[in-house]
């Protein structure tokens, strides 16, 4: 909006007695604008009309969709103001819900394809392992941690019991937008704490040598590499590695 157009709008509002101006006592070039009683009433009516229009737009939305709209508007406001987009609150739950496995498969397929160049066969591998897990899942020996932000999965980890003393750590993943905030460390700590509570004596995991960040976390937690082998199944030459943690 240029200054000429703004000036014409102000003059029109003055003619219609919606506002008035007073000259600054400190700087004669400055004027302060104030709404008249008629202007305040007009603004109030416009606000009510706007609120009603918004109500008509969102009244048919589900509660989670209304929340999504509000969160998106907060992000837009922050970005336009030159601020960092707000980081949504992350909650971690342990109960399995319908759709969890499907979204976990999607996260693995998408992230490992984008970041590591794995092909569709890796996603199929994740499908199979999760299918086997769900077929034999028992809360007496298994546990899954799902990290959610605004109702969407942003991270996960699981412990699969193989015997009264041996368990496997699986499907450890964190959405790229939620890395660097300690979420991965929190998920791993929860999983290992559960292993100790269940009195597991040995925890093992399988990964590939290109997963440097995750491997560093495993090593810091006390895991040691016990074997490795070549894998060309997922579209590139990889070295699969097995790590093991002995619990006291």
Helices and strands as residue ranges (DSSP letters): H 3-15, E 19-23, E 31-35, H 37-58, H 63-80, E 90-93, H 100-116, H 120-136, E 143-149, E 152-161, E 166-174, G 176-178, H 183-197, E 202-208, H 212-221, E 224-231, E 238-246
